[in-house]
Amino acid sequence: MSEKQKNKYRDISGIVLLDKPTGITSSKAVQEIKRLFNASKAGHTGSLDPLASGLLPICLGEATKFTRYLLEADKTYEVVATLGKQTATGDAEGDFIKEQEIVPFSRKDLEKVLDSFLGQSKQIPSMYSAIKHKGKPLYEYARAGIEIERDPRDIYIYEIDLLDLGENKFKLHVKCSKGTYIRSLVEDIAKKLDNIAYVTYLHRLEVGPLKGSEMKSLDSFKDEFDEGGLELIDRSLKPIPLMMKGWPELKISMSEAFYLFRGQTVNISEITHYGWVVLLAEETGNFIGVGEVLSDGRVAPRRLVRTA
């Protein structure tokens, strides 16, 4: 590819399922993918810490309009916790702030504690989180040695299974709601066992309907590009509606789409469901965007793609 071609960004839309490696930020991973795909616009759908690896869905072009639906989605992780030490950040990136002898416990003891976290509970977010206070993320205050009082947040743990238990470590499989901090969860689990712990491995497996089984590494994308250029790596792009998998679908005629694209509501006959829906072009089946069926049967546009 010539330098001139490299600098000519493409209006390409879709979702890249990246297996983010450890050691780089999510923002850096987004820039790598944007450059590789020559995309005019790119954004991620919920960051992973540099320590963490795994599924990072990256939206290109028109897909960036729909990132909120993955930001609000449930997540699934594998995590390894190391006992006997505590760090400032809750993971291996932080400085050690406490050390103690490991209080012995059995596999049964740990499984009982894990069961206690199932369902809805309250969690106090880590100071080393991106939650903002007066316009600044908490981690900036933490790095300056300032402690900010945080309100507990509602979280939901759908699944939490013990995969392995070693002399000073345990490995978990966790499916949880948005806003759940795995570092804080690990610390809370250890506390119930009269221990301290920190995260030494974190790998994301799923984000909402998106599965890690289909993700590819940065090196894989680069190898494919070297082999077949943009044409080959474009085959890995997932369609935008995959982010809304499971939502009801509504077929829209060209005349109805005309008004929706002008921000107006339209009346649709034979409405069978209310609330949020995926809008598809009646004639072609192409994705138009997402809308909301109101209580009076009108359909209101919420997020629409530029070309459908």
PyMOL commands that set and color helices and strands:
alter all, ss='L'
color gray80, all
select helices_A, chain A and resi 3-6+26-37+61-66+68-71+107-116+138-143+182-192+212-214+218-236+240-244+254-260
alter helices_A, ss='H'
color red, helices_A
select strands_A, chain A and resi 14-20+42-44+53-60+75-83+85-87+96-99+119-123+132-133+136-137+153-165+169-176+197-207+210-211+216-217+249-252+266-267+275-281+287-293+298-304
alter strands_A, ss='S'
color yellow, strands_A
deselect
rebuild
show_as cartoon
